[in-house]
């Protein structure tokens, strides 16, 4: 495939992000919440990498660590050949021009006290791009690009609907021509009818501007639709990673199988024909992980070894990676 | 809902690309916003002006500020000149009509004044003879004799035949609009100077709260962690010592009561504001728009001043408007107990405390400054209520 020859834009290797949790009198007892615990993957230029998992599995923390809102505990984040994990805030400035983020909640991600004009031109302002007149033109162009009326630039966010706000957030993200955009559940807070519009627009922008996406969602069908490759996270770990269609057609890890079987099917006949993978237990606390494989307590196919050794991600063939003792 | 979308996406892939027809963007993508565009400020003003009481409070405060600033420039009396002949003259004069366009006013301190019909004070009438044993004072006016009888109070005026003369109409004192105090000083201009003091204290409290309180709370909340911990412990220490004690301690060094009050308010009055701003910042800094600013590369100063503090403006203004009457009251109280401004300067607190001794005879001397304090407090409180309602976006209609 030709796509394999394109350069890797972002490579994440062994990324860890632990949060200290204090409790007891004066916070003497320290625990660590392992939100992201050794995640590795790579995204080629122009590709979309989908990251899925249930709530609290560390997807968003992973995204925020990659964009360096958090300082990683360990691991490397290699962006355009440069490890950005150890950089300080002033060294990060050139990188900030190239990685942008689209947020989940369109109501919280825009400053209510700023006009749309100010919101979209803020990245231009921070990076000293253009004169005020040029910035106004750029904002007009961006608003039209995301399907909004340029005449609305002087309005405040509360005057827009959720979908329109998300478009404003997208316009802000593409304002400084980034190469990588991290989409942190950009459609989860939207109406189903709006979701399709926003996803289509993201795809158009990718084609026109040559963007690379890291797309986070908990909606498998949407991720399958938009991504080239896809990774499944469970409690801070990547459990399976492959081409989107491959994962959908041939899920290997028991957790992925369970996730896919949980997607509702609109056809009752098909739905009855399917044998769902039952779910026995609740997700364990990330502060108190089981020995061995993190999924062992919920897994129907667990082996004796699963309780002793945590499986690593290994290639089962044709670029399909899984972290499970069943496929060693 | 998941299922529907799954279905749509699946079937959309099965339609041949040639069957799709692209529409012009104007028709499909542009979304219109109905309704007139209001900026946040316009919206707040619209809701504020609907609240009549708040608007009244605002007007009272504007009037107070204007008169405190401008009245002393053109008022005929000044605040420290003592006219002892006109001591304790009330604002409302019950006149004795003696005929021939002669009017006199008998004050409760046994002084008889000649007054014009309009209420202008013409002068003190000298007694002809004092009959101390009979508790009477004799006067002679235009050849006729009058006697002031104080065997029983209130004091009475009798004519030649010892018949009591009754008072006629009451007129407003035209010489001293609000009367005079025990030293014959004009009470109106002293009220105005009192307002100057109170508003100065309010201004200092505002500036201190804005500069120190907002910044301190903002930095403490935004930086968080150990910095926040240390800064908040300092606030707690400051907060445990009563303000009165600060004023007394500072007075030992400075010998000036008013400077001490200003200094005490300036150094410790921002702690409530700091706490409220910190609390607001703590919740706001985890919002996605702050993360968005960080991913753009915005620095601490930009995030604090462009993103966090503007979003805290509602609570800041409300807290401010609540703290101002507090500051005014603290000054009035300190002056009342004798820790405030030094004589002859007047503040509402000293006016009240001066009036207390002669309260039974000259109640207007206490009522006027007390009324001034009350009206000012009410005005600020109504203003706060109106601002809180206007600034709260949850009440947006």
Interface residues (C-beta under 8 A of the other chain):
Chain A: X64 X67 X69 X89 X92 X93 X96 X97 X99 X100 X101 X103 X104 X105 X108 X109 X110 X111 X112 X113 X114 X122 X123 X126 X127 X144 X147 X148 X149 X152 X154 X155 X156 X158 X159 X160 X161 X163 X164 X169 X172 X176 X192 X195 X196 X219 X221 X222 X225 X263 X264 X265 X266 X267
Chain B: X1 X2 X3 X4 X5 X6 X7 X8 X9 X25 X29 X30 X31 X32 X33 X35 X37 X39 X40 X287 X288 X289 X291 X292 X293 X294 X295 X296 X297 X298 X299 X302 X306 X307 X310 X311 X313 X393
